[in-house]
Amino acid sequence: MKKWLVVLCGLFVSLVAPLTYAKGNLARKCVELPELVFGTDEAGFAVSQSDYRLETGTCYSLMIRSTGKQEYAVVGEGFYRNIWLRKVEAGGMEIKATHLSELEFEDEGQAEIFFVPIVSGEYKLFAKRLDHKGSEAIFVFE
């Protein structure tokens, strides 16, 4: 009986272990991404970078900045739901939170988010009601 229990436990671990493996190293410093600036064109709709490729299990820092040409409510339910949020730094303070739903910029400003992608897929961060005008960035988590 004990022999079968050991075999079943070994089989379980061999099946589950590959599913829980993350490519990155959470113990190292966060990788700094190119900043995401909203409003880089004259009209205030373009973004500085429209796509990012990230590795699950790796910590990243992303500076999100507003030029103030528009009001930007940066949303992305899929993005925010599929990251582990470490912290947000904005306005001279550090905010520890479990998740985000929106970052709102009424004027020129910036916020830096520190996060780990946890679920592979393609996700958008975009300015609410302005994404159809180009105010969006695609994030691919591999």
N, C-alpha and C positions, 0 to 999 in steps of 0.2 A: 504493500500500500504506500509506504513512504517513497519507494522508488518512483511510482506513478506520479505522486505529488511533486517530486523534484523535477520530473520530466515535464509536467504540465506548467510548473512555474517557469522553467527554462524556455518553453515554447511561448508562453505569454510575454516574457521579457523580450525575446527575439522579435516578436511581432510588433510590440508597442514601442520599443526603443527607437526604431527608425522614424516613427511618426512624431516623436517628441524632440528630435534633433534639430537644433538651430545652427545655421551656418556661422553666425558671428560669435564674438567674444564680448560678453557683457561686462567683463572686468576691466576692459581697456577704456580709454577716454573716448568720448563721443566724436564721431566723424563730422566735421563741419561741412555742410552742404552750401552750394552757391545760394545766395539770398534770393528770396522770391519777392519781387517788388511789383506792387499793383499800381498801374497808371503811368507806364513808361512812355506812352505816346502823348501827343498834344491833347487828344480828347480825354485821356485818362482811362482807357479801357485795356490796353495791352499789358502783358506781364513780362518780366525780365527773362524768365525761363519757363518754357511750357511743358517740359517733361523731365522726370527724375527716375533713375533706376536704382533701387535700394535692395539690400540683402536682409532677409528676415533674421532676427536675432542679433543685429548690430545696432548700437546706439548712434543716433544722429542728432545734430543740432541744426535747426533751420530758422534763420532770421526772416521774418515776414514783415515787410515794410510797405507803408502807404505813402504815396506822393502827396496826398491830400486833394488831388484833382476831382475825386469823386468820394462818396461815402462808401466804404467797402465793409460788408459783413461777410467775412471769410468763413464759409461753411464747407462741409464735406462729410456727410454722415458716414459713408463707407470708410473714408480715411480715418476719421476720429475713432470709429468703432473697432478698427483693426490695427491699432497701435497700443502699446503700453506707454502711457504718458508719465515721464519722470518729473518734469516741472515746466513752468512757463516763467520767463523773465521779462518784465515790462515795467516801465515807469520807475526804475530804481528799486524794484522789489522782486522777490522770488515767490512764485505761487505754486504750491504743491496741491495737485488735484488728481483725481482718478481718471477724469475724462474731460473733454471739451465738446461743446456743441457749436460754438461760434466765437470768432474773434472779430470785434467790431472796431473799425477805425473811422471816426467821424471827421478827423483832420489828418494832417501828416503825423506819422508815428511809427512805432515798431514794437514787435514782440518776438522773442526768441523761444521756440519750443524745443524741448529735449525729449526724444521719444525712441522707441524700439518698434519696428514693424513686426507684427506677430502672425499675420495671416497673408499668405501669398495671394496676389491678385492685382487688379488695376483699379485705382481709386482717384477721384478728383478732389482738389481743393479749389474753390471758386468763389467769386464775389456774387452773393445772392442777387438775382435779377440782372446781372451784368455778364454772365457766362456766355450768353449767345453773342455778345460783342467782343469776345476774346479774353475775358478776365477769368482765366482758368489755367490750372496746371495739372498734368496727369502724373501720378506716382505709380510706378510698377514695383511691387514687392515680390522679389524672387526667393 
